[in-house]
Amino acid sequence: MIRYLAFALVAAVVSAVPARAQVQYPVNGTIPGITAPGVVNLCPTANGLFTPCGTFGALPLIPNPIPPGTNDIGNVSIKGFSFTNIATQTTTIIKTGAGVLHTVCVNTPAATGTIQMYDNTAGSGTKIGLITSFASVSGCFTYDAAFSIGLTVVTATASPDITVTWR
């Protein structure tokens, strides 16, 4: 509880500081390069946040700062998937070039309808999958399959209403 109150107090103080000011923040060895209790100067950044400034001896306070919008693995994506709705018997080129087929959702099933997904810009080539949609079967099928040439979906035999999500 004391730790939470101290953090809340520091957060309140930091949020009230003018954009060009520095803030002093007590630490207990939780920042890389600082092994003993002390005080760290926090400097404002361009996006309105604060980051430790200066160095501690020969070690930078934050050796490799991680830029906003990324993490230690790579870029962070918070956008959703694109979608394409198909409700007829047709060949649909959904995307050209590399991407990911996320799901194929059968919204309204049709008697013995088939749905074929290809890594191609035509209704042939490397097949990603085949779904046979019976009148009583609906729901989403998750693939999360990478494709390199393009994504083409062929609906045949009957006309199920489907939604394909992809990137």
Secondary structure, 3 states (H helix, E strand, C coil): CHHHHHHHHHHHHHHCCCCCCCEEEEEECCCCCCCCEEEEEEEECCCCCEEECCEECCEECCCCCCCCCECCCCECCCCCCEEEEECCCCEEEEEECCEEEEEEEEEECCCCEEEEEEECCCCCCEEEEEEEECCCCCEEEEEEEEECCEEEEEEECCCCEEEEEEC
